[in-house]
Amino acid sequence: MIIHVDMDAFYASVEIREQPELASFPVVVGGREGRGVVAAANYNARKFGVRSAMPISEAKRRCKNLVCLPVRMALYVEASQKINEVFYRYTPEIEPLSLDEAFLDVTASEHLFKGAENIGQMIKQDILKETKLVCSVGIASNKYVAKIASDINKPDGFVYVSKDKQQQFLDPLPVSRLWGAGKVTQEKFSQYGIKTIADVRQQSAVFMQSVFGNTGQHFLDLANGLDIRRVSSERKTKSISHETTFEKDVTDMLVLRSYLVDLCEQVAARLRAKHYFARTVNIKLRYPDFKTITRSVSLETPDNNTDILLERAVTLFTRAMQQNKSAIRLIGIGVSGLIKAEKFNTLDQPLFNRIQDKQIDMFGQQNTPAVSGKQRNIDKIADKVNQRFGKKTVRRGRSYHK
């Protein structure tokens, strides 16, 4: 059985935990003024139509008493690490999707903890007790159904879907619950009178192929509850990645680059926390038609410096967007080819002396010089401060907009 754990309004919830007096206010995280974008919105803010990836200016227009807080990534990384500690009590088969979301395969540990449903309840209780944060949990026989289950009763949801009741659970849901069914696809479904997942199941493979092309079979499989993807734990894949799926497709390059920076900071922080260096940087982009592309580049020297990884990710992202200027549904960054620090025989040499690359300024300014020892030490110092003091924030100013 697969468990999907999704923290509710994670960034905003962590901030409210630190400032309880904000609990009754609409709160967003992502910036204060100007061109900032919403990274997370609590449920009080969502009542006004405020959502992630929305410009702060638009969010303020919709909600006059909105509380806008800057991103404090170190604080969220710390909370995420504690949440992951809870996960590992119940299974080593964990696939993090971001700081606030993960799939867990608990098949092998069900007999130890009296079933997947009980494991889900214990995880939910442990996270609340130890972090004072609320999560939603979905449990099913595959990733697709578990993901829907965790989202269906947010916030503070808990939904268990047994295999024999899987179709009963899926059938009444709207076609928007099909992965990859964006606004255009939903309109096309509507043209044929297809409104629910049950309606999709009644269609033939030939019809689905003729109307939706290669994704037709994909939609048909999902409608029948078929998802053969396995949970890919870091222990097996030797890779670390984070990704974000937008509620609405995004075309604004500033918004996309902002998310790329945040995702890169998450990946780099986890690399250093696990004492890994990476050989390869990867990005992942998903378009409104569900077409997904990945691009990767190898580093001359294995590294875990945020600026080095970000420079590569930005280059890959820029090239991909030049080739296809379509809106983006999902953006992700990952690293692979991991090597443990103790096995990296060049650790006694300053890595920055071996890297001659230029860094790209995220917001259009001139290129800066190659990474210096001072810049590289930013990561080391920030990690030490954040590990020791937790609630303190040390991060790059260019990682968010003011």
URBEL-V353852 format. One record per backbone hydrogen bond with DSSP energy under -0.5 kcal/mol. CO is the residue of the C=O (numbers start at 1). NH is the residue of the N-H. Records with the same first field share a line. If there is no record, write none. Layout:
BEGIN
CO: NH ; NH
END
This chain:
BEGIN
1: 106
2: 140
3: 5 ; 104
4: 6 ; 138
5: 102
6: 136
7: 9 ; 10
9: 13
10: 14
11: 15
12: 16
13: 17
14: 18
15: 19
19: 22
20: 23
22: 25
25: 27
26: 67
27: 42
28: 69
29: 39 ; 40
30: 37 ; 401
33: 36
34: 57
36: 56
38: 53
40: 29
42: 46
43: 47
45: 48 ; 50
46: 49
51: 54
54: 38
55: 59
56: 60
57: 61
58: 62
59: 63
63: 66
66: 68
67: 28 ; 69
69: 30 ; 31
72: 75 ; 76
73: 77
74: 78
75: 79
76: 80
77: 81
78: 82
79: 83
80: 84
81: 85
82: 86
83: 87
84: 88
86: 89
87: 90 ; 91
92: 94
93: 105
94: 96 ; 234
95: 103
97: 243
98: 101
100: 7
101: 97 ; 98
102: 5
103: 95
104: 3 ; 106
106: 109 ; 110
107: 110
109: 112 ; 113
110: 115
115: 119
116: 120
117: 121
118: 122
119: 123
120: 124
121: 125
122: 126
123: 127
124: 128
125: 129
126: 130
127: 131 ; 132 ; 133
128: 132
134: 8
136: 6
137: 159
138: 4
139: 161
140: 2
142: 146
143: 147
144: 148
145: 149
146: 150
147: 151
148: 151 ; 152
151: 154
157: 137
159: 139 ; 161
160: 162
162: 165
163: 166
165: 169
166: 170
167: 171
168: 172
170: 173
171: 198
173: 197
174: 177
175: 178
178: 181
180: 182
182: 186
183: 187
184: 188
185: 189
186: 190
187: 191
188: 192
189: 192 ; 194
190: 193
193: 195
195: 175
196: 200
197: 201
198: 202
199: 202
200: 203
204: 208
205: 209
206: 210
207: 211
208: 212
209: 213
212: 215
213: 216
214: 218
215: 219
216: 220
217: 221
218: 222
219: 223
220: 224
221: 226
222: 225
225: 227
231: 233
233: 236 ; 237
234: 238
238: 338
240: 335
242: 333
244: 246 ; 331
250: 328
252: 256
253: 257
254: 258
255: 259
256: 260
257: 261
258: 262
259: 263
260: 264
261: 265
262: 266
263: 267
264: 268
265: 269
266: 270
267: 271
268: 272
269: 273
270: 274
271: 276
272: 275
275: 341
277: 339
278: 303
279: 299
280: 336
281: 297
282: 334
283: 295
284: 332
285: 293
286: 329 ; 330
287: 290
288: 182
291: 287
293: 285
295: 283
297: 281
303: 278
305: 309
306: 310
307: 311
308: 312
309: 313
310: 314
311: 315
312: 316
313: 317
314: 318
315: 319
316: 320
317: 321
318: 322
319: 323
320: 324
327: 288
328: 250
329: 246
330: 286
331: 244
332: 284
333: 242
334: 282
335: 240
336: 279 ; 280
339: 277
340: 343 ; 344
341: 344
343: 345
344: 347
346: 349
349: 351
350: 353
351: 354
352: 355
354: 356
359: 361 ; 368
361: 364
368: 359
372: 376
373: 377
374: 378
375: 378 ; 379
376: 379 ; 380
377: 381
378: 382
379: 383
380: 384
381: 385
382: 386
383: 387
384: 388
385: 389
386: 390
389: 391
396: 399
397: 400
END
